[in-house]
Amino acid sequence: CVSYLLSPAILKFKQLYPNIELSVLGLRAEEIKKGLLENELDLGITFLPIEDEEIEAIPLFTEELSLAVALDHPLAELKEVETKILEDIPTILLPENYFLRKLVDTYCTEIGITLKPTIEMSTLESLVQMVSKGIGGTILPAPYLDDLNSRKLVKIKLMNPTPYRKIGFTYRKNKFMCTVTKAFIAQITEISKSIQ
């Protein structure tokens, strides 16, 4: 989900450190946490907060979540809508155990609504595909939608409240962090600032 951030950072990192082996894995938040605790991963980029006494976090950036609908959707002409409107339209969302879905549900609970998705799908790509076919709307990170640059979707700002998610580095507390890992963190941080 942060590929728009990682790709340029990885390219620049490899130019600076051509002899360093770098493995980038696409894992869910719980898998990242497990990998860090079992010393299988040196570093994670995941959603914050992460609640574990053995894991430290470095906040990286905050991104807005937006409503995405098809071009011919009744809301497609609008620039922004009240978040409570989500209760009145068909939605296509991630399953309930996914962090992004939990976050969306939390925001909805705060304003007294409950989402009952028409379809639940486990990848962002499948959500986008269903939305582009006009089956319903979905809630995704605004930078992800911008990076898609899809001519089939419209991004609409959610208001009152505008949902956000926090992204940051995670690593195991008290684990030695080598110079290369610190350099990678610095590289990602620099690029994320230029994107924000």
Phi and psi in degrees as a GROMACS rama.xvg file:
@    title "Ramachandran Plot"
@    xaxis  label "Phi"
@    yaxis  label "Psi"
@TYPE xy
-110.673  30.7387  VAL-2
-63.7651  -31.9827  SER-3
-60.7864  -24.6705  TYR-4
-92.7063  -42.1183  LEU-5
-70.125  -41.3934  LEU-6
-55.5645  -53.6127  SER-7
-64.2706  -33.9666  PRO-8
-67.4222  -41.1378  ALA-9
-65.4029  -42.6392  ILE-10
-59.4614  -45.971  LEU-11
-67.9781  -39.4906  LYS-12
-60.967  -43.5529  PHE-13
-67.1843  -29.8042  LYS-14
-67.7082  -39.0692  GLN-15
-77.2534  -33.8907  LEU-16
-129.624  70.3347  TYR-17
-64.9866  -22.5073  PRO-18
-94.5063  -0.380229  ASN-19
-88.1714  130.704  ILE-20
-81.2383  132.486  GLU-21
-129.363  123.398  LEU-22
-112.456  119.885  SER-23
-112.167  118.349  VAL-24
-112.808  138.041  LEU-25
-90.9373  101.693  GLY-26
-125.003  155.694  LEU-27
-74.8657  160.709  ARG-28
-53.2199  -43.7339  ALA-29
-66.3075  -35.0141  GLU-30
-69.4284  -36.3908  GLU-31
-63.8041  -46.8422  ILE-32
-58.4199  -46.3837  LYS-33
-61.7695  -44.2548  LYS-34
-62.6  -38.2226  GLY-35
-67.1124  -45.7033  LEU-36
-65.8974  -30.4255  LEU-37
-94.3525  10.6966  GLU-38
57.9872  28.2076  ASN-39
-90.3598  -19.5526  GLU-40
-122.164  143.949  LEU-41
-86.7837  -32.192  ASP-42
-154.56  144.624  LEU-43
-126.457  152.84  GLY-44
-119.918  115.077  ILE-45
-149.503  -179.438  THR-46
-77.0221  143.409  PHE-47
-114.696  152.19  LEU-48
-81.1844  156.154  PRO-49
-114.269  124.477  ILE-50
-101.405  96.5816  GLU-51
-161.437  127.864  ASP-52
-64.2444  -20.8675  GLU-53
-91.8982  -1.11505  GLU-54
-118.215  132.055  ILE-55
-99.3116  154.892  GLU-56
-131.871  145.741  ALA-57
-121.474  110.317  ILE-58
-59.1638  139.192  PRO-59
-112.699  -55.9825  LEU-60
-162.594  168.71  PHE-61
-118.968  135.646  THR-62
-126.542  146.497  GLU-63
-79.7639  145.056  GLU-64
-99.6758  138.343  LEU-65
-126.958  159.754  SER-66
-82.9407  134.235  LEU-67
-117.89  130.753  ALA-68
-135.016  165.135  VAL-69
-72.7595  159.727  ALA-70
-56.6144  -33.0764  LEU-71
-97.0656  11.7531  ASP-72
-69.202  146.245  HIS-73
-55.667  -25.8872  PRO-74
-92.7954  -3.67271  LEU-75
-60.5534  -23.0941  ALA-76
-81.9356  -10.988  GLU-77
-88.729  146.304  LEU-78
-86.5797  -30.6135  LYS-79
-149.932  153.305  GLU-80
-141.168  158.889  VAL-81
-70.1021  139.101  GLU-82
-58.2788  -32.1106  THR-83
-62.2726  -16.7443  LYS-84
-66.1863  -18.4924  ILE-85
-59.5916  -27.7089  LEU-86
-69.9643  -20.3932  GLU-87
-103.546  1.41436  ASP-88
-122.894  151.522  ILE-89
-63.3632  134.414  PRO-90
-122.827  151.491  THR-91
-121.955  116.417  ILE-92
-131.221  166.615  LEU-93
-68.2061  159.857  LEU-94
-60.7798  159.371  PRO-95
-59.6701  -26.2325  GLU-96
-86.0784  0.765264  ASN-97
-85.3117  142.706  TYR-98
-57.6499  -46.9945  PHE-99
-60.202  -39.8021  LEU-100
-66.3215  -43.5065  ARG-101
-58.9804  -40.4332  LYS-102
-64.0362  -46.5952  LEU-103
-60.1221  -45.3536  VAL-104
-61.0987  -37.9453  ASP-105
-62.9251  -46.3255  THR-106
-60.324  -41.9732  TYR-107
-66.015  -41.5378  CYS-108
-59.4699  -39.1807  THR-109
-60.7763  -29.7393  GLU-110
-104.499  10.3535  ILE-111
80.6608  25.1081  GLY-112
-121.231  159.025  ILE-113
-127.371  127.813  THR-114
-87.4387  134.219  LEU-115
-121.901  89.0028  LYS-116
-62.2908  144.564  PRO-117
-69.3041  -38.7484  THR-118
-140.435  143.136  ILE-119
-114.843  132.059  GLU-120
-136.12  150.901  MET-121
-96.0735  1.5753  SER-122
-129.507  151.001  THR-123
-63.8946  -37.0877  LEU-124
-60.1184  -42.4003  GLU-125
-69.0886  -34.7024  SER-126
-61.1688  -47.9811  LEU-127
-60.6436  -42.0007  VAL-128
-61.9668  -45.7848  GLN-129
-65.1325  -41.0902  MET-130
-63.57  -42.8669  VAL-131
-64.3022  -22.2499  SER-132
-86.4215  1.10547  LYS-133
84.2059  17.4141  GLY-134
-78.063  -25.7967  ILE-135
172.366  -173.518  GLY-136
-105.652  163.304  GLY-137
-138.939  167.117  THR-138
-117.096  119.73  ILE-139
-139.586  161.418  LEU-140
-59.734  133.104  PRO-141
-56.8261  -43.3281  ALA-142
-63.4725  -33.271  PRO-143
-63.5421  -44.6122  TYR-144
-65.2206  -39.2621  LEU-145
-62.9197  -42.1658  ASP-146
-66.4319  -32.5183  ASP-147
-61.4242  -37.6553  LEU-148
50.9823  42.4579  ASN-149
-80.2626  136.357  SER-150
-86.8703  -1.60654  ARG-151
-100.122  -11.0392  LYS-152
-119.224  154.16  LEU-153
-121.702  133.96  VAL-154
-97.3076  129.797  LYS-155
-124.973  130.608  ILE-156
-69.9826  134.719  LYS-157
-93.3544  135.975  LEU-158
-125.298  152.218  MET-159
54.2711  63.3668  ASN-160
-96.5067  166.083  PRO-161
-90.5205  116.697  THR-162
-74.7495  143.779  PRO-163
-131.695  159.315  TYR-164
-133.206  147.54  ARG-165
-102.292  137.454  LYS-166
-118.693  142.544  ILE-167
-160.766  170.078  GLY-168
-79.1584  144.906  PHE-169
-130.625  144.535  THR-170
-154.015  161.172  TYR-171
-74.44  130.903  ARG-172
-59.4202  141.933  LYS-173
67.8241  8.36001  ASN-174
-88.7854  135.729  LYS-175
-61.2778  131.194  PHE-176
-109.078  114.018  MET-177
-72.1616  167.449  CYS-178
-58.7871  -39.2771  THR-179
-65.5663  -41.5203  VAL-180
-62.9359  -41.6967  THR-181
-63.2423  -37.9935  LYS-182
-66.1879  -38.7527  ALA-183
-65.0035  -43.7129  PHE-184
-58.5876  -44.9373  ILE-185
-62.5871  -39.6355  ALA-186
-64.095  -48.2611  GLN-187
-63.4185  -42.3601  ILE-188
-60.4573  -44.345  THR-189
-62.0799  -45.1038  GLU-190
-69.2318  -37.8088  ILE-191
-64.3597  -34.0937  SER-192
-66.292  -38.777  LYS-193
-69.5105  -32.2568  SER-194
-73.8832  -41.9211  ILE-195
